[in-house]
């Protein structure tokens, strides 16, 4: 049995990950890992040390932020393993302002400027 430790950036609690082994480029699901606590997943695993493994963090939402699917580097389980994985938020295009809001944002400073010039401070 070996120990698998994963450190997440950012240090999230509740991140889900799945362990896969890879044979000829095909991923085979091995186990679901326990959820992260303060950015750490730690588990003892008894598995075939000759296989190549990878962790996959599916796209998931934690604390209102959606993180894209992320894969770790590949590894084997000959000895204890320590991995560092960065989860990146999904970039969403900003929502365009409503036409009336955009118009008001342009007109209000103009009106204020005219009022200052005409009536003084």
N, C-alpha and C positions, 0 to 999 in steps of 0.2 A: 504494500500500500504506500502511495506517495501523497504528499500534500500539494494541493493546487491553491495558490493565493493570487487573487486579482485585485489590483488597485485601480480604481476608476477616477478619471478626471472629467468633469467635476465629481467631488465625493458625494455621490447620491445615495439615498436610502430607497430601496424598492426596485432597483434595476433588475431586469430579468435577463438571463443568459442560458443558452443551450450549448452543450458539449457535443461535438460531432467528431467522428473519425473519418479519414479520407482514404479512399482506395481508388486508384486510377482516376483521380480528379472528381470522384463522386462523393458527396457528403452523406454520411449515414448517422442518424441521430443516436447518441449514446444515452445521455441523461439531461434533465433540466437541472440547472444549478440552483442552490438556494438564492433568494433575493439578496442584494447587497445591503449592508448596514454601514452607514457613514463612509461609503465609497469602497468598502472591502467585501470581497467574497472569499471565503476560506472553506475548503472541503477536502476531506481525505478520500482518495479514489484508488480502488483496486482495478486495474485495467491492463490490457495487453501493452507492454512497454515498447513493442516493436512498431506499433501503428503511429501514424501521424494524426494529430488532433488539432482542432481549432474551436474557438469559442465564437458564437454568433449572438450578438445582442440585437434582437429585432427592433424595428421602429417602435417606440413606446413613448408615452407621455407621463412625465413625473413632475409633480408640482406645477402643473399648468404649462410646462415646456415640452414640446415634442422633439425627441432625439431620433436622428436617422439610424437606419440599420448599420451596425458596425461589426467587423470581424477582427479578431485578435491575430497576432502572428501565429504561424503554425508551431507546434511543439510536440515532443514525445513525453512519455511518462516513465522514463528510466529512473529519474530522480525527482526530488521536489521541484516544483515549477512556480516561478513568480512572473506574472504578466502585468503590464501597465497598458491600460486601454483608455483612449480618449473618446468620449461620446460627444458628438457635435449636434447642436440644435438644427432642426430643419429650417432653412431660410424661407420665409414667406414674403412675397412682395407686399409692400405697404398698400393699404387700401386707399384709393384715390379719394380726395375730399369730395363731398357732394357739391354740385355746381353752385348752389346758393351760399354755402359756407365759404368756398373759394372766392366768390364775388364779394362777400362781406369782408373777408380778410384784406382785400385790396381797397375797398371803398372807405372803410372806417378810418384808416390813417390819412387818407386824402381829405376827408371831411374835417378831421381834427386839425390838420395842417391849415386848411382854409380858415377855420374858426379862429385859430391862433393869430393868423395874419390879419384878419378882419377886425377882431375884437380885442386883440392883445392878450396878454396873460392874465 
